Amino acid sequence: MNTLSDNALMLGVKAGDNHKLGLLYERYKKRLFGFFYNMNKDAYLSEDLVQNVFMKILKYKHTYTEESKFVVWIFQIARNTSYDSFKKNKKNVHKDIEDVEYSLNATDDIDGVIVKNENTAILKKAIELLSPEKKEVILLSKFKELKYKEIGKIIGCSEGNARIKVHRAVNELKNIFLTLDNR
């Protein structure tokens, strides 16, 4: 079976084939939910925001171009949707980020499990102490594994500037983590 690219599906949506939007929804609903949930820790709100993104895709499908990379375009919409929600609800939707999960092998000893759980808690606390802007670039680069060029397009800066922002955020995260770990 020949699977259509995201770009081809979106061009189909742009041409009026709303069935292709359903395929894009299936491909991106979990990634978008994770993006929103990492920012606001509210599952219901995150589900609503995912729906809002796809409503905006329908509304603004005419703005999509063949040259656009779909993942960048959809995360720009997601980012704007998140900011709109923040303004509308007048609460900080960037206060938390999801727990970092470790997969534990059956051979892990109890001391290893305890250390991993402690490190996870410290990392979570360190991420919570970052500014919303730094949380966002950490989320996009490390959790969503986007490239610097894609991050730059999403946050509205050059690839080089995105690289610098990620580097600074990672350094600050390391410093906070080490400070918390030494307590």
Buried (B, 14 or more C-beta within 10 A) or exposed (E): EEEEEBBEBBBBBBEEEEEBBEBBBEBBBEBBBBBBBBBBBBEEBBBBBBBBBBEBBEEEBEEBEEEBBBBBBBBBBBBBBBEEBBEEEEEEBBEBBBEBEEEEEEEEEEEEEEEBEEBBEBBBEBBEBBEEEBBBBBBBBBBBEBBBBBBBBBBEBEBEBBBBBBEEBBEBBEEBBEEBEEE
